[in-house]
Amino acid sequence: MPLRRGDDRETISHNVATLVDEGRPQRPAVAIALRTARETGDDMEKPKKATETRGSLAAKIDEKDAAIDGFDATIKAEQKVIDDAKKRIATAKKDKGKAERERKALRARLRKLA
């Protein structure tokens, strides 16, 4: 059965179904239907070559890796700030305990003098 001419979705679907009914595998049927649609209309773009697609995907992956590296650096810097704050809190707690012990010792001396 001849394929329909046209580049609309319905015509392409019909052509794929016709080719599959004739016994062709689905992928080649889709390729043939799309080629026929391209030949009949100027609206459809040609598919990109695999090498172009791989190159653009590699560039996108590189961008994502760079962004992740930037986030990692930010996280490390923030973690350092948090660690420093924890150290200061621990030091302040020790100093508070030390100050309380000194105060008790001074009160004990004052009691002895009084």
Secondary structure, 3 states (H helix, E strand, C coil): CCCCCCCCHHHHHHHHHHHHHCCCCHHHHHHHHHHHHHHHCCCCCCCCCHHHHHHHHHHHHHHHHHHHHHHHHHHHHHHHHHHHHHHHHHHHHHHHHHHHHHHHHHHHHHHHHC
